[in-house]
Amino acid sequence: MAENAMPIADINAAEKISATLEDNFRKYATSEEKDVKDISVIVGGTGLAGMEFLGELVHRKKNYVLNTELMKN
């Protein structure tokens, strides 16, 4: 997890995470070959920021044709 971690340290980091997620979701939604690794996200923390982040992921998923069954607890 550490090698791909993107900590939410400040507003610039949050914007970078947001852009990366949008890119990955868009690529997945429009690709011929669906590779779930392209949209896999691990939230390493269950504090307030982690919970808010998960809520945002669920909200963003609705903007793309993503299979809800891929979402795991």
C-alpha positions in Angstrom: 0.0 0.0 0.0 2.8 2.5 0.9 4.3 2.5 -2.6 1.1 3.8 -4.2 -0.2 5.9 -1.3 -1.5 9.4 -1.9 -1.9 11.0 1.6 -4.4 13.8 1.9 -1.9 16.2 3.4 -3.2 19.5 2.0 -5.5 21.0 -0.7 -2.9 20.4 -3.4 -2.7 16.7 -2.5 -6.5 16.5 -2.4 -6.8 18.0 -5.9 -4.2 15.6 -7.2 -6.1 12.6 -5.8 -9.3 14.0 -7.2 -7.8 14.4 -10.7 -6.2 10.9 -10.6 -9.5 9.3 -9.6 -11.4 11.1 -12.3 -8.9 10.0 -14.9 -8.9 6.4 -13.7 -12.7 6.2 -13.6 -13.1 7.8 -17.0 -10.5 5.5 -18.6 -12.2 2.4 -17.0 -15.7 3.5 -18.1 -14.6 4.0 -21.7 -12.1 1.1 -22.1 -12.9 -2.1 -24.1 -11.1 -4.3 -21.6 -12.3 -3.7 -18.0 -9.4 -4.2 -15.5 -10.7 -3.7 -12.0 -7.1 -2.9 -10.9 -7.6 0.4 -12.8 -10.3 1.5 -10.3 -9.1 -0.2 -7.2 -8.8 2.1 -4.2 -7.7 1.3 -0.6 -8.6 3.8 2.1 -6.0 3.4 4.8 -7.8 4.9 7.7 -11.3 5.0 9.1 -11.2 8.5 10.7 -13.4 11.3 9.6 -11.3 12.1 6.5 -11.4 8.4 5.5 -15.1 8.2 5.9 -15.7 11.4 3.9 -13.4 10.1 1.2 -15.4 6.9 0.9 -18.6 8.8 0.6 -17.1 10.9 -2.2 -16.0 7.7 -4.0 -19.5 6.4 -3.9 -20.8 9.7 -5.2 -18.3 9.8 -8.0 -19.0 6.2 -9.0 -22.5 7.3 -10.0 -21.1 9.6 -12.7 -19.7 6.6 -14.5 -21.0 3.2 -15.6 -19.2 1.3 -12.8 -20.4 -2.0 -11.5 -21.5 -1.6 -7.9 -20.8 -5.3 -7.2 -17.1 -4.4 -7.6 -17.3 -2.3 -4.4 -16.1 -4.3 -1.3 -16.3 -3.4 2.4 
